[in-house]
């Protein structure tokens, strides 16, 4: 089983895809994003407020490199036009 998982991860790393995560208010999601990004399995795109995501990560001792991640905040003024 472990060999199968290693093969799946290896294949994902070779063909790294962008995955959008909308549940960024859940620390479990942030832990998963951190793991997937650290191991170069996917390129995460986070939906939410960068400051709130950073505060939640800090509160749960999740060391995410937020400046290196793509974060789309639908409530920000510059993104409001893109949504309409």
C-alpha positions as CSV (number, residue, x, y, z in Angstrom):
1,X,0.0,0.0,0.0
2,X,2.8,2.4,0.9
3,X,4.5,1.7,-2.4
4,X,1.3,2.6,-4.3
5,X,1.0,5.9,-2.4
6,X,4.6,6.7,-3.1
7,X,4.0,6.0,-6.8
8,X,0.9,8.3,-6.8
9,X,2.9,11.1,-5.1
10,X,5.8,10.7,-7.5
11,X,3.5,10.9,-10.5
12,X,1.7,14.0,-9.1
13,X,5.1,15.6,-8.5
14,X,6.1,15.0,-12.1
15,X,2.9,16.6,-13.4
16,X,2.2,19.2,-10.8
17,X,-1.3,20.7,-11.1
18,X,-3.0,23.8,-9.7
19,X,-5.6,23.0,-7.2
20,X,-8.1,25.6,-5.8
21,X,-8.9,25.4,-2.0
22,X,-11.9,27.3,-0.9
23,X,-12.2,26.0,2.7
24,X,-9.3,28.2,4.0
25,X,-11.0,28.8,7.3
26,X,-10.4,25.2,8.4
27,X,-7.0,24.5,9.9
28,X,-7.1,21.0,8.5
29,X,-7.2,22.4,5.0
30,X,-4.3,24.7,5.8
31,X,-2.3,21.7,7.0
32,X,-3.1,19.8,3.8
33,X,-2.1,22.8,1.7
34,X,1.2,23.2,3.6
35,X,2.0,19.5,3.1
36,X,1.1,19.4,-0.5
37,X,3.1,22.6,-1.3
38,X,6.1,21.5,0.8
39,X,6.3,18.2,-1.0
40,X,5.7,19.8,-4.4
41,X,2.7,17.6,-5.0
42,X,0.3,20.4,-6.2
43,X,0.4,24.1,-6.7
44,X,-2.2,25.4,-4.3
45,X,-4.5,28.4,-5.0
46,X,-6.2,29.6,-1.9
47,X,-9.6,31.4,-1.8
48,X,-9.9,33.9,1.1
49,X,-8.4,36.8,3.0
50,X,-4.6,36.6,3.3
51,X,-4.5,38.1,6.8
52,X,-7.2,35.7,8.1
53,X,-5.5,32.7,6.6
54,X,-2.2,33.8,8.1
55,X,-3.7,34.4,11.5
56,X,-5.4,30.9,11.5
57,X,-2.2,29.3,10.3
58,X,-0.2,31.0,13.1
59,X,-2.8,30.0,15.7
60,X,-2.4,26.4,14.7
61,X,1.4,26.5,14.3
62,X,1.2,25.9,10.6
63,X,4.3,27.4,9.0
64,X,3.0,28.4,5.6
65,X,4.9,30.6,3.2
66,X,1.9,32.8,2.3
67,X,4.0,35.1,0.2
68,X,4.8,32.2,-2.1
69,X,1.2,31.0,-2.5
70,X,-1.4,32.3,-4.9
71,X,-4.3,33.7,-2.8
72,X,-7.5,35.0,-4.4
73,X,-9.6,37.2,-2.1
74,X,-13.0,37.6,-3.6
75,X,-13.8,40.5,-1.3
76,X,-10.9,42.6,-2.2
77,X,-11.7,45.7,-4.3
78,X,-9.3,44.7,-7.1
79,X,-11.0,41.3,-7.5
80,X,-14.5,42.5,-7.3
81,X,-14.4,43.5,-11.0
82,X,-13.2,40.0,-11.9
83,X,-16.1,38.3,-10.3
84,X,-18.9,40.4,-11.8
